[in-house]
Amino acid sequence: MTAHSAFGRNAGLTGQQIRNLRRLDLEKFERREYTALNWVRCFLTCPDGVPIGVEEDFAATFTPREQLYIKTSMKGMFFFNLLFSTMSRGEAGTKVVSWIVKPLLYVADHRQKSLQGKTSTKPVSRMDNFPEDLKYHKEHMWVRSDGTNGTIGISFYAQDQLGEIVFIEVPEAGADVEAGEAFGEIESCKSVSDLYAPVSGTIKEVNIEALDAPEEINQDPYGSGWIARIEFADTSELAGLLTAAEYRELVRGGESSPRT
Amino acid sequence: MARTASILGAAGLGAAVLLSRNRERSCKVSMHPDDWQGLEDGDTHRRFRSLEQVFHHTKEFVALLVPVGELYLRRPISPAFREQIMIVTATCNDCSG
């Protein structure tokens, strides 16, 4: 979904809106939007055809011309999805697909930046940007402890390796996470990576601002780009994390790009 | 020169007529039986599995080329709405692109 998220953001969708599209809850959309999106979903996932009620609702809500454009959007994407999935099954196909997709992403990225009047969303790369007061996990997450609670995020190195972050998905508050286990996903213009919990615990709060504007993570990964606040299940796990010096050694040792 | 212009003009007129006819028909989109293959076996990435399926979808897609162009140039629906439809489509197809 990397390219799709990038194009969605380029068209003005927020991270939350993109996440809503994956679940397609009625409450999260205007009725007209939902009617169209639900029709598309039914068309693509119901082998017996779109249910009559959904079809009637769609026909009553949109003019024939609007229906044409909705179906055109769906069909165009459908065609290229199948083409992409078919070609990316082989090594040669993957290369061809990347030749097609990368320039498109570059254009989308360039357009978004020019619309925002920005020259770059990333600060100057500094490989030694590892604050001493944080603890680090080898999967490029940091933890700022505050007694029994802590804040987590991805390291400067990770955001630098990922490139422009376009989408991030983490569980909602109340979810339990396990140290070293994947608990979410982060997508950039280059790749999709799992987010690994640095410690075990319960998510108390998610940084909605960063989810809606993932470029915050690029711009300030240790500040406004934090990802979640966690209540530690076992504070002794913090002792097993890396210090800034150890983490610096890890990334300089060349082990490690974020796993994709 | 005049002859070339006449030929091009006639060809353009013919293409416009054909495309406008396609446009009236093009609301018809359909799935192919092979689109459902493999999904029940856990292969959630929908892909082309037969030439017949490729032909089916290529034909429908080509018939929609004019509205596709309009979608991006004239913007009859908002870009955000268009992308929403596309993301839902990509999600349903489990496209990893």
Interface residues (C-beta under 8 A of the other chain):
Chain A: M1 T2 A3 H4 S5 F7 G8 N10 A11 G12 L13 Q17 I18 L21 R22 L24 E33 A36 L37 V40 R41 F43 L44 T45 P47 P64 R65 E66 Q67 L68 Y69 I70 K71 T72 S73 M74 K75 G76 M77 F78 F79 F80 N81 L82 L83 F84 S85 T86 S88 R89 V97 V101 V192
Chain B: R23 S26 C27 V29 M31 W36 H45 R46 R47 F48 H57 T58 E60 F61 L64 P67 V68 E70 L71 P76 I77 P79 A80 F81 R82 E83 Q84 I85 M86 I87 V88 T89 A90 T91 C92 N93 D94 C95 S96 G97
